[in-house]
Amino acid sequence: MNRPINGHAVASKAKVSVSVDRMLLREADRLAGRMTRSQIFEHALAAWVRRRGQVELDQAIERYYRSLSAAERREDESWASLGDEMMRRGWDE
């Protein structure tokens, strides 16, 4: 949750303790440049959360399309074809 400080939203931080492979940590430190370890972990965790969110979205979309009846699939294909045709017309003009 963000909390305002002097009119600016500041994200609250949680302190955590993690165990990490020493070689992995050395490589992360080497590649970090001026980033702190906290910044490295925050960036890595944010990237992981984005990837997992995308996986969940992909799975939900797949479930949706698998749940369609044959008639709904035909209707969806018709709409997709119409959209393709409209895009081609727009690009050709």
C-alpha positions as CSV (number, residue, x, y, z in Angstrom):
1,M,0.0,0.0,0.0
2,N,1.3,3.5,-0.8
3,R,1.3,6.2,1.9
4,P,1.6,9.9,1.2
5,I,4.7,11.7,2.5
6,N,4.9,15.5,1.8
7,G,2.3,15.0,-0.9
8,H,4.1,12.2,-2.7
9,A,3.0,8.6,-2.8
10,V,5.7,6.4,-1.3
11,A,5.5,2.6,-1.5
12,S,5.8,0.9,1.8
13,K,8.5,-1.7,1.9
14,A,8.7,-5.0,3.7
15,K,12.0,-6.3,5.1
16,V,12.6,-10.0,4.1
17,S,15.3,-12.5,4.6
18,V,16.1,-14.9,1.8
19,S,18.7,-17.7,1.2
20,V,20.3,-17.5,-2.2
21,D,22.9,-19.6,-3.9
22,R,26.3,-17.9,-3.3
23,M,27.4,-18.1,-7.0
24,L,24.1,-16.6,-8.1
25,L,24.5,-13.8,-5.6
26,R,28.1,-13.1,-6.7
27,E,26.9,-13.0,-10.4
28,A,24.0,-10.7,-9.5
29,D,26.4,-8.4,-7.5
30,R,28.8,-8.3,-10.5
31,L,26.1,-7.4,-12.9
32,A,24.3,-4.9,-10.6
33,G,26.4,-1.9,-11.3
34,R,25.1,0.8,-8.9
35,M,22.0,-1.2,-7.9
36,T,21.6,-2.3,-4.4
37,R,20.8,-5.9,-3.6
38,S,17.3,-4.7,-2.5
39,Q,16.9,-3.1,-5.9
40,I,18.1,-6.3,-7.7
41,F,15.6,-8.5,-5.7
42,E,12.8,-6.0,-6.2
43,H,13.4,-5.9,-10.0
44,A,13.7,-9.6,-10.2
45,L,10.5,-10.2,-8.1
46,A,8.6,-7.6,-10.2
47,A,9.6,-9.4,-13.4
48,W,8.6,-12.8,-12.0
49,V,5.2,-11.4,-10.9
50,R,4.6,-9.9,-14.4
51,R,5.5,-13.3,-16.0
52,R,3.3,-15.2,-13.7
53,G,0.5,-12.8,-14.3
54,Q,0.9,-13.2,-18.1
55,V,0.8,-17.0,-17.6
56,E,-2.4,-16.8,-15.6
57,L,-3.9,-14.5,-18.3
58,D,-2.9,-16.9,-21.1
59,Q,-4.4,-19.8,-19.2
60,A,-7.7,-17.9,-18.6
61,I,-7.9,-17.1,-22.3
62,E,-7.2,-20.7,-23.2
63,R,-9.9,-21.9,-20.8
64,Y,-12.4,-19.4,-22.3
65,Y,-11.8,-20.5,-25.9
66,R,-11.9,-24.1,-25.0
67,S,-15.2,-23.6,-23.3
68,L,-16.9,-22.2,-26.4
69,S,-19.5,-24.2,-28.2
70,A,-19.1,-25.0,-31.9
71,A,-21.6,-22.2,-32.7
72,E,-19.7,-19.7,-30.5
73,R,-16.4,-20.7,-32.2
74,R,-17.9,-20.1,-35.7
75,E,-19.2,-16.7,-34.5
76,D,-15.8,-15.9,-33.1
77,E,-14.1,-16.9,-36.4
78,S,-16.6,-14.7,-38.3
79,W,-15.8,-11.7,-36.2
80,A,-12.0,-12.4,-36.5
81,S,-12.3,-12.6,-40.3
82,L,-14.3,-9.4,-40.4
83,G,-11.7,-7.7,-38.3
84,D,-8.9,-9.0,-40.6
85,E,-10.7,-7.7,-43.6
86,M,-11.3,-4.3,-42.1
87,M,-7.6,-4.0,-41.2
88,R,-6.6,-5.0,-44.8
89,R,-8.9,-2.3,-46.2
90,G,-7.6,0.3,-43.8
91,W,-3.9,-0.5,-44.8
92,D,-4.7,-0.5,-48.5
93,E,-6.2,3.0,-48.5
